[in-house]
Amino acid sequence: MPEGDAVYRTAARLRGALDGHILTRSDFRVPRYATSDLTGRRVLTTLSRGKHLLTRVEGELTVHTHLRMEGRWQVSAAGSRVPPGDQVRLILANERWQAVGIRLGMVDLVRTGDEARLVGHLGPDLLGADWDPDEAVRRLRGAPDRTIGEALLDQRNLAGIGTIYRAETLFLRGIWPWKKVGEIEDLEGLVSLAQRLLDANKGHADTVTTGDRRPGNQTWVYGRAGRPCRRCGTRISRGEMGAQPQERLILWCAGCQPR
């Protein structure tokens, strides 16, 4: 599932193509909104909220989308070929550009004042103006017996982190993924590091946590199961944790993150 930095970049692409322009095409290909039409309305902006996207248009309306595992937004010149079949779920276009939502996991059209109904449950956004490490720590401490690996992926605690940044953050802090939240003294240092990692990667497609952008050298543990740790040489372990399929993968170094 795309993490907060990827969704942040997607919002930036949509802003560049749609902001300030009047829609000449609006095509909702989901049954619930099949008759909805935003043609003639000006797009105000698109914001990312954790892993969610909010496209606001004139008339106090918001298009809410979520990429889930396979979704993406394709931005191209107006009139460009649209992918065939039922994979397209939404098209928003103006005289210059068209944005095609492909395999989107969620599509909603709500009053802008009702956005909280869809994203109000989220914790502080790691890449948002509302980022508040103290609030993130407060929410994490609300369940002290929960494993830190599960708690970090709970978007109600802090919004935007996924399996990649969970693995890399815990490695860099030397924390075993199954350690209880209540046993971790410096939670503020942990969440602040996660925020810095996402912020450092929001401007480019590659995920780099080592400082080395060369292919094969970009991460510490993610994508390196069975290979030697860059620090201590211990083989990187791979396992599963959490209830959702997309959240189960966890990688760690037993040498640097002792039980």
Protein Blocks (a to p, Z undefined) as FASTA:
>chain_A
ZZfklmmmmmmmmmmmmgopacfbdcdfbfklmmgcfehiacfbdcdehjaccdddehii
acdddekjmgccddddehiacdehjlbgbdcddfkbccddehiabdcdddfklmmmmmmm
pccdfkbmklcfklmmmmmmmmmmbcfklmmmmmklpghiafklmmmmmmmnopafkbcf
klpmblmlmmmmmmmmmmmmmmpmbdcfkopabghilpmkgopghiacfklopacdddde
djbfklmpccddfklmcZZ
